[in-house]
Amino acid sequence: MLRDLDMDFKHLTPKAYLMQGLEESRGKSDDAKYKNSIRRAVKEYFGGEANLNCFALGKPSDDDSAL
């Protein structure tokens, strides 16, 4: 599950947003290598980028009348 409450998706599709988040960093630091390993693991676990998808959900609300 992925949630970014500030994202409005006006300029990106939800899938493009996910793919952008999974792009590997070009950094050479240990931190960049670690984060890239996590990005690769997510893509590999789900069978590659073709099998990944993202859906935009409405923001959570405390307003019970919206139910």
Secondary structure, 3 states (H helix, E strand, C coil): CCCCCCCCCCCCCHHHHHHHHCCCCCCCCHHHHHHHHHHHHHHHHCCCHHHCCCCCCCCCCCCHHHC
